[in-house]
Amino acid sequence: MASEEHYDFIWKVVLIGDSGVGKTNLLSRYTRNEFDAESKTTIGVEFSTRNMVIKGKTIRAQIWDTAGQERYRAITSVYYRQAVGALVVYDITKRHTFENLQKWLSELQQHADPNVCVIIVGNKTDLREQRTVTHEEGRAFAGILLLIISVFKIIIFIS
């Protein structure tokens, strides 16, 4: 891992999706390798960073965890600006979070740069027996890139 003080570029990435889909734990797992089964609902936005080296350049990923509740929507949509990437997260055990993906993508399209890179993330694969959204449905919605993950057990499947 690169030094925290020096970086060549900052890439802003936003995590969006319904409340309770696991955005906060996704952020915690990626930036600190931590998982908190008792994590609280995000109020507004939180962010964390992680540096990485790509082709000899140090990139600071500045990852913004946005609240999924409707009452924070006016606040959180402001944070989409200048994002180079967005992870749109749903819970594979809660169909309504999958059905709301289009709403999140529309909001992102309205407030973010038109060239923002989007990855659809199906979370909580460790709860496979409770699954209500099939892998095929996720892939059909996502098109080319779908990430199916569990931040609890560090299971990642890319299709």
Contacts in CASP RR format, 6 or more apart in sequence:
PFRMAT RR
TARGET T0000
AUTHOR 0000-0000-0000
METHOD contacts of the structure
MODEL  1
MASEEHYDFIWKVVLIGDSGVGKTNLLSRYTRNEFDAESKTTIGVEFSTR
NMVIKGKTIRAQIWDTAGQERYRAITSVYYRQAVGALVVYDITKRHTFEN
LQKWLSELQQHADPNVCVIIVGNKTDLREQRTVTHEEGRAFAGILLLIIS
VFKIIIFIS
1 50 0 8 1.000
1 51 0 8 1.000
1 52 0 8 1.000
2 51 0 8 1.000
2 52 0 8 1.000
2 53 0 8 1.000
2 58 0 8 1.000
3 51 0 8 1.000
3 58 0 8 1.000
4 49 0 8 1.000
4 51 0 8 1.000
6 58 0 8 1.000
7 51 0 8 1.000
7 58 0 8 1.000
7 59 0 8 1.000
7 60 0 8 1.000
8 57 0 8 1.000
8 58 0 8 1.000
8 59 0 8 1.000
9 57 0 8 1.000
9 58 0 8 1.000
9 59 0 8 1.000
9 60 0 8 1.000
10 59 0 8 1.000
10 60 0 8 1.000
10 62 0 8 1.000
11 59 0 8 1.000
11 60 0 8 1.000
11 61 0 8 1.000
11 62 0 8 1.000
11 84 0 8 1.000
11 85 0 8 1.000
12 62 0 8 1.000
12 64 0 8 1.000
12 82 0 8 1.000
12 83 0 8 1.000
12 84 0 8 1.000
12 85 0 8 1.000
13 61 0 8 1.000
13 62 0 8 1.000
13 63 0 8 1.000
13 64 0 8 1.000
13 83 0 8 1.000
13 84 0 8 1.000
13 85 0 8 1.000
13 86 0 8 1.000
13 87 0 8 1.000
14 63 0 8 1.000
14 64 0 8 1.000
14 66 0 8 1.000
14 79 0 8 1.000
14 80 0 8 1.000
14 83 0 8 1.000
14 85 0 8 1.000
14 86 0 8 1.000
14 87 0 8 1.000
14 108 0 8 1.000
14 112 0 8 1.000
15 23 0 8 1.000
15 26 0 8 1.000
15 27 0 8 1.000
15 63 0 8 1.000
15 64 0 8 1.000
15 65 0 8 1.000
15 66 0 8 1.000
15 86 0 8 1.000
15 87 0 8 1.000
15 89 0 8 1.000
16 23 0 8 1.000
16 66 0 8 1.000
16 68 0 8 1.000
16 76 0 8 1.000
16 80 0 8 1.000
16 86 0 8 1.000
16 87 0 8 1.000
16 88 0 8 1.000
16 89 0 8 1.000
16 104 0 8 1.000
16 107 0 8 1.000
16 108 0 8 1.000
17 23 0 8 1.000
17 66 0 8 1.000
17 68 0 8 1.000
17 88 0 8 1.000
17 89 0 8 1.000
17 90 0 8 1.000
17 97 0 8 1.000
17 100 0 8 1.000
17 101 0 8 1.000
17 104 0 8 1.000
18 68 0 8 1.000
18 90 0 8 1.000
18 91 0 8 1.000
18 94 0 8 1.000
18 96 0 8 1.000
18 97 0 8 1.000
18 100 0 8 1.000
18 104 0 8 1.000
19 41 0 8 1.000
19 42 0 8 1.000
19 67 0 8 1.000
19 68 0 8 1.000
19 69 0 8 1.000
20 41 0 8 1.000
20 68 0 8 1.000
20 91 0 8 1.000
20 97 0 8 1.000
21 89 0 8 1.000
21 90 0 8 1.000
21 91 0 8 1.000
21 94 0 8 1.000
21 97 0 8 1.000
21 123 0 8 1.000
21 124 0 8 1.000
22 39 0 8 1.000
22 89 0 8 1.000
22 91 0 8 1.000
22 123 0 8 1.000
22 124 0 8 1.000
22 151 0 8 1.000
23 42 0 8 1.000
23 65 0 8 1.000
23 66 0 8 1.000
23 68 0 8 1.000
23 87 0 8 1.000
23 89 0 8 1.000
24 36 0 8 1.000
24 39 0 8 1.000
24 42 0 8 1.000
24 46 0 8 1.000
24 65 0 8 1.000
25 35 0 8 1.000
25 36 0 8 1.000
25 39 0 8 1.000
25 151 0 8 1.000
25 152 0 8 1.000
26 65 0 8 1.000
26 87 0 8 1.000
26 89 0 8 1.000
26 121 0 8 1.000
26 123 0 8 1.000
26 149 0 8 1.000
26 151 0 8 1.000
27 46 0 8 1.000
27 48 0 8 1.000
27 63 0 8 1.000
27 65 0 8 1.000
28 34 0 8 1.000
28 35 0 8 1.000
28 36 0 8 1.000
28 39 0 8 1.000
28 48 0 8 1.000
28 151 0 8 1.000
29 35 0 8 1.000
29 151 0 8 1.000
29 154 0 8 1.000
30 50 0 8 1.000
30 63 0 8 1.000
31 48 0 8 1.000
31 49 0 8 1.000
31 50 0 8 1.000
31 63 0 8 1.000
32 48 0 8 1.000
35 151 0 8 1.000
35 152 0 8 1.000
37 152 0 8 1.000
41 67 0 8 1.000
41 69 0 8 1.000
42 65 0 8 1.000
42 66 0 8 1.000
42 67 0 8 1.000
42 68 0 8 1.000
43 67 0 8 1.000
43 72 0 8 1.000
44 66 0 8 1.000
44 67 0 8 1.000
44 72 0 8 1.000
44 75 0 8 1.000
44 76 0 8 1.000
45 64 0 8 1.000
45 65 0 8 1.000
45 66 0 8 1.000
45 67 0 8 1.000
45 75 0 8 1.000
45 76 0 8 1.000
45 79 0 8 1.000
46 64 0 8 1.000
46 65 0 8 1.000
47 62 0 8 1.000
47 63 0 8 1.000
47 64 0 8 1.000
47 65 0 8 1.000
48 63 0 8 1.000
48 65 0 8 1.000
49 60 0 8 1.000
49 61 0 8 1.000
49 62 0 8 1.000
49 63 0 8 1.000
50 60 0 8 1.000
50 61 0 8 1.000
50 63 0 8 1.000
51 58 0 8 1.000
51 59 0 8 1.000
51 60 0 8 1.000
51 61 0 8 1.000
52 58 0 8 1.000
52 59 0 8 1.000
52 61 0 8 1.000
53 59 0 8 1.000
64 79 0 8 1.000
64 83 0 8 1.000
66 72 0 8 1.000
66 76 0 8 1.000
66 79 0 8 1.000
67 75 0 8 1.000
67 76 0 8 1.000
68 76 0 8 1.000
73 107 0 8 1.000
77 107 0 8 1.000
77 110 0 8 1.000
77 111 0 8 1.000
78 111 0 8 1.000
80 86 0 8 1.000
80 107 0 8 1.000
80 108 0 8 1.000
80 111 0 8 1.000
80 112 0 8 1.000
80 116 0 8 1.000
81 111 0 8 1.000
81 112 0 8 1.000
81 113 0 8 1.000
82 113 0 8 1.000
83 112 0 8 1.000
83 113 0 8 1.000
83 116 0 8 1.000
84 113 0 8 1.000
84 116 0 8 1.000
84 117 0 8 1.000
85 116 0 8 1.000
85 117 0 8 1.000
85 118 0 8 1.000
85 119 0 8 1.000
86 108 0 8 1.000
86 112 0 8 1.000
86 116 0 8 1.000
86 117 0 8 1.000
86 118 0 8 1.000
86 119 0 8 1.000
87 118 0 8 1.000
87 119 0 8 1.000
87 121 0 8 1.000
87 147 0 8 1.000
88 101 0 8 1.000
88 104 0 8 1.000
88 105 0 8 1.000
88 108 0 8 1.000
88 118 0 8 1.000
88 119 0 8 1.000
88 120 0 8 1.000
88 121 0 8 1.000
89 121 0 8 1.000
89 122 0 8 1.000
89 123 0 8 1.000
90 97 0 8 1.000
90 98 0 8 1.000
90 100 0 8 1.000
90 101 0 8 1.000
90 120 0 8 1.000
90 121 0 8 1.000
90 122 0 8 1.000
90 123 0 8 1.000
90 133 0 8 1.000
91 97 0 8 1.000
91 98 0 8 1.000
91 122 0 8 1.000
91 123 0 8 1.000
91 124 0 8 1.000
92 98 0 8 1.000
92 122 0 8 1.000
92 123 0 8 1.000
92 124 0 8 1.000
92 125 0 8 1.000
92 127 0 8 1.000
92 131 0 8 1.000
92 132 0 8 1.000
92 133 0 8 1.000
92 148 0 8 1.000
93 124 0 8 1.000
93 127 0 8 1.000
93 130 0 8 1.000
93 131 0 8 1.000
93 132 0 8 1.000
93 133 0 8 1.000
94 132 0 8 1.000
95 132 0 8 1.000
95 133 0 8 1.000
98 132 0 8 1.000
98 133 0 8 1.000
98 137 0 8 1.000
98 138 0 8 1.000
98 141 0 8 1.000
101 120 0 8 1.000
101 141 0 8 1.000
105 118 0 8 1.000
108 116 0 8 1.000
108 118 0 8 1.000
119 142 0 8 1.000
119 145 0 8 1.000
119 146 0 8 1.000
119 147 0 8 1.000
120 138 0 8 1.000
120 141 0 8 1.000
120 142 0 8 1.000
120 145 0 8 1.000
120 146 0 8 1.000
120 147 0 8 1.000
121 146 0 8 1.000
121 147 0 8 1.000
121 148 0 8 1.000
121 149 0 8 1.000
122 133 0 8 1.000
122 138 0 8 1.000
122 146 0 8 1.000
122 147 0 8 1.000
122 148 0 8 1.000
122 149 0 8 1.000
123 149 0 8 1.000
123 150 0 8 1.000
123 151 0 8 1.000
124 150 0 8 1.000
124 152 0 8 1.000
125 148 0 8 1.000
125 149 0 8 1.000
125 150 0 8 1.000
125 153 0 8 1.000
125 155 0 8 1.000
125 157 0 8 1.000
126 150 0 8 1.000
126 152 0 8 1.000
126 153 0 8 1.000
126 155 0 8 1.000
127 150 0 8 1.000
135 146 0 8 1.000
135 148 0 8 1.000
135 157 0 8 1.000
135 159 0 8 1.000
138 146 0 8 1.000
139 146 0 8 1.000
139 159 0 8 1.000
145 158 0 8 1.000
145 159 0 8 1.000
146 158 0 8 1.000
146 159 0 8 1.000
147 156 0 8 1.000
147 157 0 8 1.000
147 158 0 8 1.000
148 156 0 8 1.000
148 157 0 8 1.000
148 158 0 8 1.000
148 159 0 8 1.000
149 155 0 8 1.000
149 156 0 8 1.000
149 157 0 8 1.000
END
